[in-house]
Amino acid sequence: MPTNTNFATVASVLRVNSDVQYLDMDPKTFAPSLTMIKEAVEGKSYPKPLSGVFWVHIGGVISPEFPAVVDYCHGKGSTFGKIRPTPTEVNSKVNRRAT
C-alpha cells in the first residue's frame, strides 16, 4: 500500500484484523514497482511477508507496471478480476455501449 492513501483503505485491512505494511513508491509512477512488491511479498524488505496487495492509483496515474503486478499477484493466488470484472473492464463495457 502506498504511503499516500486514504484512511478508508487502511481501515478495511484493520477491520479484518490484518496488519498494514506501507511500501515506498517510485517517484515517476507514484506506485510501488514490481520489484518492491516482490521483495515485500517474499519478506525481503519488510518484517513479515505480505499476504495481500492493496493497490491505490494516486492522482489518476496508473503505473505501466500495474498489469505485471496483477499477473504476479495472480501467480500468488489472487482472484482479482477473476470472480468479478475489474472496474476498468466494467467501465470499458459501459463506454462501448454509450458510443
N, C-alpha and C positions, 0 to 999 in steps of 0.2 A: 504494500500500500504506500503510495507517495506521502511525503510528509505534509504536503499542501493539499488537504482534502477537508470535506465537511464532516462534522461530528456524527451525523446520521450513519455514515458509512462505518465508522468505528463502533457506534452503538449496536449495530446489528451483529457484529462479531462478539462483542462483550455480552450481549443478551443470551447467547448460546454457550456462555462460559468458556470462550476460547481466548487465547492471547493474541494481541496485536503486535506485529513487528513492522516498524516503518522501514522502507527501503529508500535509499538515496535515488535521485533521478538524474538522467542525462540532461545537461543544460540546453541541448539542441532540440530534444523531443519532449521535454517536461514529463518524462516517464522513465521507469527503470528499464535498463537494457535487458536483453535476453540473457546475457552473461550474468548480470546482477541477480536475476530471478533464479537461474540455475544454481548459483552459489548459495542463495538463501534456501532453496528447496533442499539442497544436499547438505545443509548445515555447515557450510564452509565459512560463511561470513557473519553468521548470527548465532546466538546461544543455542537455539533449538531449530531443527529443520522445520520449514513451513509445511503446513498441511493444506493450505489453500492460498489462492492469489485473488485479491480483490483489486481489479484494475480500474483506475479512475482517470478519465481523459480530462486534462486541465485546460481550460480556456478553449475547448473545441479542437485542440491539437491532437491528432491521432498519430501515434508513433508508427513509422514504417515497419517496425519490428513486431507490431501487435499480432499480425497473423501467425508469425513464427512462435510467439509466446503462447497463443491459443493452441497451436499444434503441439508444442512442448507439454502444455498442461493436459491436453487430451491423452498424450502418451503416459501421463502420470495418473490417469483415471478421471479427469474432469469430464463432466457431461454438458458443459456449456454449449448451447446451440444444438445439442443432440436430442434433448427431450422436448424442447420448445424452440421455435425460431428465435434468433437473436434480435434485439431491437433494430439493428441495421437491416436484417432481412425483412422484417415487418415493414419498416419504412420504405424499403425498395419496392415491395409489392404494392403498397398503398400509392406510392408515387407513380408506378406504372399504370395503375387503374385510372389515375386522375388525368393522364395525358391522352 
